[in-house]
Amino acid sequence: SGQHRKHGTVGEESMDADLVLVAAGYTRDTHEAILHGARGLMPGGDAEGKRWTVGRDYKVQFEEGKVSSDAGIWLQGCNESTHG
């Protein structure tokens, strides 16, 4: 927490809750299902097991010449294996 980072201490907090979820180990690949119908546009074609490539700017990489250079799809975190 911010408190721990600033002071090196951990406080205590109590709250009433109906449900607490702690999630870890999930796969961030929602974009694979969303873009399934466009797999023929991916670099290398629609090869079995091939996954979409995403640039550092989160732009989905398409096969050169298959999508206009002024068009694109940008992802918002669903492909980040280091987040979550």
Secondary structure, DSSP 8 states (H G I E B T S, - for coil): -HHHHHHS---------S------S----HHHHHTGGGGGGSTT-S-TT----B-TTSBB---TTTS-TT---B--STT-TT--
